Amino acid sequence: MRLAILSAFVLLINLPFGWWRGRVRRFSFQWFLSIHLPVPLVIAVRVFGGAGWEIKTYPALVGAYFAGQLLGSRLARLLAREGA
């Protein structure tokens, strides 16, 4: 249960960074920052959430990381297309 909560938190952390990534030019400095700035936050979630560094936690948290980036980016594109 704890891993699911931590994964949801990682996904939520990455939504705004994915949004930012979706609105900047690919491979630019801002694009690079939008991908790498949340990494220390995710590490903090792992440490303070008690997930530790067990190998079984990696697929869930890495998947949540990329899902948050992807969903944020798609949401930014969708709303930009609708003119919001």
C-alpha positions in Angstrom: 0.0 0.0 0.0 2.8 2.4 0.9 4.4 1.9 -2.5 1.1 2.8 -4.3 0.8 6.0 -2.3 4.4 6.9 -3.0 4.0 6.2 -6.7 0.9 8.4 -6.8 2.9 11.2 -5.1 5.7 10.8 -7.6 3.2 11.0 -10.5 1.7 14.2 -9.0 5.1 15.7 -8.5 5.9 15.2 -12.2 2.7 16.5 -13.7 3.7 20.2 -13.6 7.2 19.3 -14.8 5.7 17.3 -17.7 3.4 20.3 -18.4 6.5 22.6 -18.6 8.4 20.0 -20.8 5.4 19.9 -23.2 5.5 23.7 -23.7 9.2 24.2 -24.4 11.4 23.4 -27.4 12.7 19.8 -27.4 16.4 19.4 -26.2 16.6 23.0 -25.0 18.0 23.9 -21.6 14.5 24.3 -20.2 13.5 20.9 -21.6 16.5 19.4 -19.8 15.6 21.1 -16.6 12.0 20.0 -16.7 13.1 16.4 -16.8 15.9 16.5 -14.3 14.7 19.0 -11.6 12.1 16.6 -10.1 14.7 13.9 -9.6 15.9 15.2 -6.1 12.2 15.5 -5.1 11.6 11.8 -6.1 14.7 10.8 -4.1 13.3 12.7 -1.1 10.0 10.9 -1.5 11.8 7.6 -1.5 13.9 8.4 1.6 11.2 10.1 3.7 8.5 7.7 2.5 10.4 4.7 3.7 10.6 3.0 0.3 14.4 2.7 0.6 16.4 1.4 -2.3 15.0 -2.0 -2.7 14.9 -3.2 -6.3 11.2 -4.0 -6.2 10.4 -0.3 -5.7 12.1 0.8 -9.0 9.5 -0.3 -11.6 6.7 1.4 -9.7 8.4 4.7 -9.0 10.2 5.0 -12.3 6.9 4.2 -14.1 5.1 6.9 -12.0 7.9 9.3 -12.9 7.5 8.8 -16.6 3.7 8.6 -16.4 3.6 12.0 -14.7 5.9 13.5 -17.3 3.8 12.0 -20.1 0.4 13.0 -18.7 1.6 16.6 -17.9 3.0 17.0 -21.5 -0.2 15.6 -23.1 -2.4 17.8 -20.9 -0.4 20.9 -21.9 -0.7 20.0 -25.6 -4.4 19.3 -25.4 -5.2 22.5 -23.6 -3.0 24.5 -26.0 -4.8 23.0 -28.9 -8.2 24.0 -27.4 -6.9 27.6 -26.9 -7.1 27.5 -23.1 
